[in-house]
Amino acid sequence: MDRVSTSSNTPPVLLACAHGTRDPGGQQAVAALVAAVRERLPGVRVVDTWVDVQEPDLVARTAEHAGQRAVVVPLLLSAGYHVFVDMARAVQGSPHHRVAAALGPDHRLARVLARRLAEALDAAGDAAPGPADEIVMVSAGSSDPRAGQDCERVAAMLSEVLGHPVSSAYLSAARPSLPDALVAARGRANPRDDAAGSPRTDAAPARPGRVLLVPYLLAPGFFHGRALAAGADVTAQPLLVHPGDVPPELVELVVEHYREAASEA
């Protein structure tokens, strides 16, 4: 029988669990985040793992560390099926394994999203958002309503940071879909009729607004590719980019969630 290392002098292993992607840029962006966390926690063994696509998966990793205390930190932006089911099942066989909270919702994520939008506008040579512009935050989407509620909270936080309304959209499993949300946003940004339904007759119509898309996604991959192809006037990068520096806010969140859960492991 394996002896479980529960000494308070040995910190729990941090199992940094991402979704997984086939996109090389996404893989390297997430790896950079894990490396930054490892640098911040020199006394902790930080191990990367995934719930899908990449290997070793979380079930294999928890089995590998069955004889040690461990904390699974979801590198996921909201808590849905992967957190409540996949990760919970992976640790249920060990009383010394814990699952920490997902990264969001958190105001720090909203600040990174705002930065990504500013970077995208600067790269495009465009002005900051104006009153006529529409901002849409698009998330991956989940059938779990709790994940949707988390995303809506981040959209509200982003609106607060930007001082501008932000609407929500989803790439799968939730509504409104990204295509529907962009059609609605385009209609609000470029109204052709007045309130009575008659064509506008203004001598000098206002400049049409832009549709600005902010992906609430962790890293490049399939979903970000869909966001780029959706047809917004400007589409920002995800929270992690490659090549590029890892936002310190993400490192702080991973470390913070690890330490909170480690106190119970």
MIBA-382208 format. One record per residue (C-alpha): residue number from 1; x, y negated, z negated; residue in one letter. Coordinates in steps of 0.02 Angstrom, whole numbers, plus 50000, padded with zeros to 5 digits. Layout:
// MIBA-382208
<k: NUM x: X y: Y z: Z r: A>;
...
//
This chain:
// MIBA-382208
<k: 1 x: 50000 y: 50000 z: 50000 r: M>;
<k: 2 x: 50070 y: 49830 z: 50049 r: D>;
<k: 3 x: 50113 y: 49715 z: 49907 r: R>;
<k: 4 x: 50029 y: 49545 z: 49923 r: V>;
<k: 5 x: 50143 y: 49396 z: 49899 r: S>;
<k: 6 x: 50039 y: 49280 z: 49790 r: T>;
<k: 7 x: 50179 y: 49189 z: 49701 r: S>;
<k: 8 x: 50140 y: 49006 z: 49675 r: S>;
<k: 9 x: 50320 y: 48972 z: 49726 r: N>;
<k: 10 x: 50287 y: 49040 z: 49901 r: T>;
<k: 11 x: 50170 y: 48927 z: 50000 r: P>;
<k: 12 x: 50038 y: 49014 z: 50106 r: P>;
<k: 13 x: 50077 y: 49045 z: 50289 r: V>;
<k: 14 x: 49994 y: 48917 z: 50402 r: L>;
<k: 15 x: 49909 y: 49004 z: 50548 r: L>;
<k: 16 x: 49882 y: 48863 z: 50673 r: A>;
<k: 17 x: 49737 y: 48930 z: 50775 r: C>;
<k: 18 x: 49693 y: 48849 z: 50941 r: A>;
<k: 19 x: 49562 y: 48903 z: 51067 r: H>;
<k: 20 x: 49688 y: 48952 z: 51201 r: G>;
<k: 21 x: 49707 y: 48899 z: 51382 r: T>;
<k: 22 x: 49785 y: 48959 z: 51544 r: R>;
<k: 23 x: 49839 y: 48781 z: 51586 r: D>;
<k: 24 x: 50028 y: 48766 z: 51563 r: P>;
<k: 25 x: 50014 y: 48582 z: 51515 r: G>;
<k: 26 x: 49883 y: 48623 z: 51386 r: G>;
<k: 27 x: 49988 y: 48764 z: 51315 r: Q>;
<k: 28 x: 50139 y: 48650 z: 51298 r: Q>;
<k: 29 x: 50037 y: 48507 z: 51223 r: A>;
<k: 30 x: 49967 y: 48620 z: 51086 r: V>;
<k: 31 x: 50139 y: 48697 z: 51057 r: A>;
<k: 32 x: 50208 y: 48522 z: 51030 r: A>;
<k: 33 x: 50074 y: 48490 z: 50897 r: L>;
<k: 34 x: 50119 y: 48652 z: 50808 r: V>;
<k: 35 x: 50304 y: 48607 z: 50817 r: A>;
<k: 36 x: 50268 y: 48435 z: 50742 r: A>;
<k: 37 x: 50171 y: 48516 z: 50599 r: V>;
<k: 38 x: 50314 y: 48637 z: 50571 r: R>;
<k: 39 x: 50433 y: 48489 z: 50557 r: E>;
<k: 40 x: 50319 y: 48404 z: 50430 r: R>;
<k: 41 x: 50309 y: 48562 z: 50323 r: L>;
<k: 42 x: 50488 y: 48628 z: 50317 r: P>;
<k: 43 x: 50449 y: 48744 z: 50171 r: G>;
<k: 44 x: 50299 y: 48825 z: 50255 r: V>;
<k: 45 x: 50299 y: 48962 z: 50384 r: R>;
<k: 46 x: 50194 y: 48892 z: 50527 r: V>;
<k: 47 x: 50134 y: 49022 z: 50652 r: V>;
<k: 48 x: 50035 y: 48988 z: 50811 r: D>;
<k: 49 x: 49887 y: 49094 z: 50862 r: T>;
<k: 50 x: 49727 y: 49085 z: 50965 r: W>;
<k: 51 x: 49546 y: 49142 z: 50966 r: V>;
<k: 52 x: 49537 y: 49167 z: 51155 r: D>;
<k: 53 x: 49640 y: 49178 z: 51316 r: V>;
<k: 54 x: 49814 y: 49178 z: 51236 r: Q>;
<k: 55 x: 49899 y: 49306 z: 51125 r: E>;
<k: 56 x: 49934 y: 49357 z: 50988 r: P>;
<k: 57 x: 49754 y: 49323 z: 50939 r: D>;
<k: 58 x: 49699 y: 49280 z: 50764 r: L>;
<k: 59 x: 49646 y: 49457 z: 50720 r: V>;
<k: 60 x: 49822 y: 49518 z: 50760 r: A>;
<k: 61 x: 49901 y: 49375 z: 50664 r: R>;
<k: 62 x: 49797 y: 49400 z: 50507 r: T>;
<k: 63 x: 49839 y: 49586 z: 50511 r: A>;
<k: 64 x: 50022 y: 49542 z: 50531 r: E>;
<k: 65 x: 50014 y: 49433 z: 50375 r: H>;
<k: 66 x: 49895 y: 49541 z: 50275 r: A>;
<k: 67 x: 50022 y: 49555 z: 50135 r: G>;
<k: 68 x: 50040 y: 49367 z: 50114 r: Q>;
<k: 69 x: 49934 y: 49218 z: 50069 r: R>;
<k: 70 x: 49882 y: 49128 z: 50227 r: A>;
<k: 71 x: 49778 y: 48979 z: 50283 r: V>;
<k: 72 x: 49701 y: 48974 z: 50455 r: V>;
<k: 73 x: 49694 y: 48794 z: 50514 r: V>;
<k: 74 x: 49577 y: 48778 z: 50664 r: P>;
<k: 75 x: 49654 y: 48670 z: 50800 r: L>;
<k: 76 x: 49476 y: 48637 z: 50853 r: L>;
<k: 77 x: 49384 y: 48472 z: 50853 r: L>;
<k: 78 x: 49220 y: 48535 z: 50782 r: S>;
<k: 79 x: 49160 y: 48685 z: 50684 r: A>;
<k: 80 x: 49054 y: 48804 z: 50788 r: G>;
<k: 81 x: 49052 y: 48989 z: 50829 r: Y>;
<k: 82 x: 49242 y: 49008 z: 50831 r: H>;
<k: 83 x: 49258 y: 48939 z: 50654 r: V>;
<k: 84 x: 49101 y: 49010 z: 50573 r: F>;
<k: 85 x: 49109 y: 49181 z: 50656 r: V>;
<k: 86 x: 49274 y: 49224 z: 50740 r: D>;
<k: 87 x: 49389 y: 49149 z: 50609 r: M>;
<k: 88 x: 49279 y: 49202 z: 50463 r: A>;
<k: 89 x: 49282 y: 49382 z: 50524 r: R>;
<k: 90 x: 49469 y: 49379 z: 50551 r: A>;
<k: 91 x: 49503 y: 49338 z: 50368 r: V>;
<k: 92 x: 49364 y: 49434 z: 50284 r: Q>;
<k: 93 x: 49475 y: 49585 z: 50251 r: G>;
<k: 94 x: 49597 y: 49487 z: 50144 r: S>;
<k: 95 x: 49550 y: 49394 z: 49984 r: P>;
<k: 96 x: 49710 y: 49292 z: 50002 r: H>;
<k: 97 x: 49669 y: 49218 z: 50172 r: H>;
<k: 98 x: 49569 y: 49057 z: 50193 r: R>;
<k: 99 x: 49499 y: 48960 z: 50340 r: V>;
<k: 100 x: 49523 y: 48771 z: 50330 r: A>;
<k: 101 x: 49407 y: 48641 z: 50403 r: A>;
<k: 102 x: 49406 y: 48598 z: 50588 r: A>;
<k: 103 x: 49499 y: 48440 z: 50636 r: L>;
<k: 104 x: 49343 y: 48335 z: 50660 r: G>;
<k: 105 x: 49243 y: 48235 z: 50631 r: P>;
<k: 106 x: 49367 y: 48106 z: 50570 r: D>;
<k: 107 x: 49397 y: 47921 z: 50600 r: H>;
<k: 108 x: 49578 y: 47957 z: 50645 r: R>;
<k: 109 x: 49521 y: 48056 z: 50796 r: L>;
<k: 110 x: 49414 y: 47909 z: 50850 r: A>;
<k: 111 x: 49565 y: 47796 z: 50842 r: R>;
<k: 112 x: 49664 y: 47912 z: 50954 r: V>;
<k: 113 x: 49519 y: 47919 z: 51077 r: L>;
<k: 114 x: 49514 y: 47729 z: 51082 r: A>;
<k: 115 x: 49701 y: 47728 z: 51117 r: R>;
<k: 116 x: 49681 y: 47852 z: 51258 r: R>;
<k: 117 x: 49547 y: 47743 z: 51338 r: L>;
<k: 118 x: 49657 y: 47588 z: 51324 r: A>;
<k: 119 x: 49801 y: 47684 z: 51403 r: E>;
<k: 120 x: 49691 y: 47742 z: 51548 r: A>;
<k: 121 x: 49628 y: 47567 z: 51581 r: L>;
<k: 122 x: 49804 y: 47498 z: 51575 r: D>;
<k: 123 x: 49865 y: 47631 z: 51695 r: A>;
<k: 124 x: 49724 y: 47589 z: 51815 r: A>;
<k: 125 x: 49758 y: 47403 z: 51801 r: G>;
<k: 126 x: 49581 y: 47377 z: 51735 r: D>;
<k: 127 x: 49517 y: 47260 z: 51602 r: A>;
<k: 128 x: 49458 y: 47310 z: 51429 r: A>;
<k: 129 x: 49277 y: 47367 z: 51414 r: P>;
<k: 130 x: 49152 y: 47226 z: 51441 r: G>;
<k: 131 x: 48966 y: 47208 z: 51400 r: P>;
<k: 132 x: 48911 y: 47281 z: 51568 r: A>;
<k: 133 x: 49019 y: 47436 z: 51553 r: D>;
<k: 134 x: 48958 y: 47606 z: 51494 r: E>;
<k: 135 x: 49068 y: 47718 z: 51387 r: I>;
<k: 136 x: 49031 y: 47904 z: 51380 r: V>;
<k: 137 x: 49119 y: 48024 z: 51262 r: M>;
<k: 138 x: 49117 y: 48201 z: 51331 r: V>;
<k: 139 x: 49144 y: 48354 z: 51222 r: S>;
<k: 140 x: 49165 y: 48537 z: 51267 r: A>;
<k: 141 x: 48996 y: 48582 z: 51193 r: G>;
<k: 142 x: 48932 y: 48722 z: 51082 r: S>;
<k: 143 x: 48771 y: 48816 z: 51055 r: S>;
<k: 144 x: 48793 y: 48787 z: 50868 r: D>;
<k: 145 x: 48700 y: 48627 z: 50822 r: P>;
<k: 146 x: 48825 y: 48590 z: 50684 r: R>;
<k: 147 x: 48960 y: 48567 z: 50815 r: A>;
<k: 148 x: 48849 y: 48447 z: 50910 r: G>;
<k: 149 x: 48817 y: 48347 z: 50753 r: Q>;
<k: 150 x: 49005 y: 48335 z: 50725 r: D>;
<k: 151 x: 49030 y: 48268 z: 50901 r: C>;
<k: 152 x: 48891 y: 48141 z: 50882 r: E>;
<k: 153 x: 48974 y: 48077 z: 50723 r: R>;
<k: 154 x: 49139 y: 48054 z: 50816 r: V>;
<k: 155 x: 49048 y: 47960 z: 50956 r: A>;
<k: 156 x: 48977 y: 47843 z: 50823 r: A>;
<k: 157 x: 49151 y: 47821 z: 50749 r: M>;
<k: 158 x: 49223 y: 47783 z: 50921 r: L>;
<k: 159 x: 49086 y: 47654 z: 50949 r: S>;
<k: 160 x: 49135 y: 47572 z: 50785 r: E>;
<k: 161 x: 49320 y: 47568 z: 50832 r: V>;
<k: 162 x: 49285 y: 47497 z: 51005 r: L>;
<k: 163 x: 49146 y: 47379 z: 50954 r: G>;
<k: 164 x: 49049 y: 47446 z: 51102 r: H>;
<k: 165 x: 48906 y: 47573 z: 51119 r: P>;
<k: 166 x: 48962 y: 47750 z: 51159 r: V>;
<k: 167 x: 48847 y: 47886 z: 51225 r: S>;
<k: 168 x: 48880 y: 48072 z: 51218 r: S>;
<k: 169 x: 48890 y: 48211 z: 51347 r: A>;
<k: 170 x: 48938 y: 48394 z: 51348 r: Y>;
<k: 171 x: 49027 y: 48508 z: 51470 r: L>;
<k: 172 x: 48937 y: 48668 z: 51417 r: S>;
<k: 173 x: 48801 y: 48739 z: 51304 r: A>;
<k: 174 x: 48729 y: 48571 z: 51248 r: A>;
<k: 175 x: 48638 y: 48422 z: 51319 r: R>;
<k: 176 x: 48650 y: 48299 z: 51398 r: P>;
<k: 177 x: 48763 y: 48380 z: 51526 r: S>;
<k: 178 x: 48905 y: 48273 z: 51591 r: L>;
<k: 179 x: 48826 y: 48250 z: 51765 r: P>;
<k: 180 x: 48660 y: 48195 z: 51689 r: D>;
<k: 181 x: 48746 y: 48078 z: 51566 r: A>;
<k: 182 x: 48848 y: 47997 z: 51703 r: L>;
<k: 183 x: 48694 y: 47969 z: 51813 r: V>;
<k: 184 x: 48606 y: 47886 z: 51666 r: A>;
<k: 185 x: 48760 y: 47782 z: 51625 r: A>;
<k: 186 x: 48780 y: 47728 z: 51806 r: R>;
<k: 187 x: 48599 y: 47672 z: 51806 r: G>;
<k: 188 x: 48624 y: 47567 z: 51651 r: R>;
<k: 189 x: 48786 y: 47493 z: 51716 r: A>;
<k: 190 x: 48714 y: 47450 z: 51887 r: N>;
<k: 191 x: 48529 y: 47405 z: 51864 r: P>;
<k: 192 x: 48445 y: 47371 z: 52030 r: R>;
<k: 193 x: 48275 y: 47325 z: 51966 r: D>;
<k: 194 x: 48209 y: 47205 z: 51836 r: D>;
<k: 195 x: 48104 y: 47261 z: 51689 r: A>;
<k: 196 x: 47945 y: 47254 z: 51793 r: A>;
<k: 197 x: 48015 y: 47371 z: 51923 r: G>;
<k: 198 x: 48038 y: 47240 z: 52060 r: S>;
<k: 199 x: 48201 y: 47215 z: 52154 r: P>;
<k: 200 x: 48318 y: 47088 z: 52077 r: R>;
<k: 201 x: 48322 y: 46920 z: 52166 r: T>;
<k: 202 x: 48462 y: 46837 z: 52068 r: D>;
<k: 203 x: 48562 y: 46719 z: 52177 r: A>;
<k: 204 x: 48721 y: 46776 z: 52091 r: A>;
<k: 205 x: 48699 y: 46953 z: 52022 r: P>;
<k: 206 x: 48809 y: 47006 z: 51878 r: A>;
<k: 207 x: 48964 y: 47108 z: 51913 r: R>;
<k: 208 x: 48920 y: 47293 z: 51912 r: P>;
<k: 209 x: 48976 y: 47381 z: 51756 r: G>;
<k: 210 x: 49098 y: 47526 z: 51754 r: R>;
<k: 211 x: 49071 y: 47700 z: 51684 r: V>;
<k: 212 x: 49217 y: 47744 z: 51570 r: L>;
<k: 213 x: 49237 y: 47925 z: 51517 r: L>;
<k: 214 x: 49325 y: 47974 z: 51356 r: V>;
<k: 215 x: 49356 y: 48162 z: 51341 r: P>;
<k: 216 x: 49343 y: 48223 z: 51162 r: Y>;
<k: 217 x: 49456 y: 48369 z: 51203 r: L>;
<k: 218 x: 49613 y: 48427 z: 51116 r: L>;
<k: 219 x: 49725 y: 48458 z: 51266 r: A>;
<k: 220 x: 49731 y: 48472 z: 51456 r: P>;
<k: 221 x: 49645 y: 48622 z: 51530 r: G>;
<k: 222 x: 49490 y: 48682 z: 51621 r: F>;
<k: 223 x: 49370 y: 48563 z: 51533 r: F>;
<k: 224 x: 49478 y: 48410 z: 51561 r: H>;
<k: 225 x: 49489 y: 48456 z: 51744 r: G>;
<k: 226 x: 49300 y: 48453 z: 51752 r: R>;
<k: 227 x: 49297 y: 48284 z: 51666 r: A>;
<k: 228 x: 49420 y: 48213 z: 51793 r: L>;
<k: 229 x: 49314 y: 48277 z: 51936 r: A>;
<k: 230 x: 49151 y: 48208 z: 51868 r: A>;
<k: 231 x: 49162 y: 48040 z: 51956 r: G>;
<k: 232 x: 49180 y: 47911 z: 51817 r: A>;
<k: 233 x: 49268 y: 47748 z: 51862 r: D>;
<k: 234 x: 49403 y: 47782 z: 51733 r: V>;
<k: 235 x: 49434 y: 47945 z: 51639 r: T>;
<k: 236 x: 49550 y: 47950 z: 51490 r: A>;
<k: 237 x: 49672 y: 48086 z: 51441 r: Q>;
<k: 238 x: 49632 y: 48211 z: 51301 r: P>;
<k: 239 x: 49698 y: 48188 z: 51125 r: L>;
<k: 240 x: 49858 y: 48285 z: 51166 r: L>;
<k: 241 x: 49951 y: 48254 z: 51327 r: V>;
<k: 242 x: 50101 y: 48335 z: 51409 r: H>;
<k: 243 x: 50226 y: 48264 z: 51425 r: P>;
<k: 244 x: 50199 y: 48141 z: 51285 r: G>;
<k: 245 x: 50215 y: 48111 z: 51099 r: D>;
<k: 246 x: 50101 y: 48203 z: 50978 r: V>;
<k: 247 x: 49984 y: 48079 z: 50894 r: P>;
<k: 248 x: 50033 y: 48069 z: 50710 r: P>;
<k: 249 x: 49849 y: 48069 z: 50663 r: E>;
<k: 250 x: 49832 y: 48248 z: 50725 r: L>;
<k: 251 x: 49983 y: 48305 z: 50627 r: V>;
<k: 252 x: 49913 y: 48221 z: 50471 r: E>;
<k: 253 x: 49746 y: 48309 z: 50492 r: L>;
<k: 254 x: 49824 y: 48482 z: 50512 r: V>;
<k: 255 x: 49937 y: 48456 z: 50360 r: V>;
<k: 256 x: 49795 y: 48384 z: 50256 r: E>;
<k: 257 x: 49676 y: 48526 z: 50297 r: H>;
<k: 258 x: 49810 y: 48655 z: 50263 r: Y>;
<k: 259 x: 49849 y: 48584 z: 50092 r: R>;
<k: 260 x: 49666 y: 48574 z: 50044 r: E>;
<k: 261 x: 49636 y: 48757 z: 50087 r: A>;
<k: 262 x: 49806 y: 48815 z: 50019 r: A>;
<k: 263 x: 49755 y: 48761 z: 49845 r: S>;
<k: 264 x: 49622 y: 48897 z: 49851 r: E>;
<k: 265 x: 49720 y: 49033 z: 49941 r: A>;
//
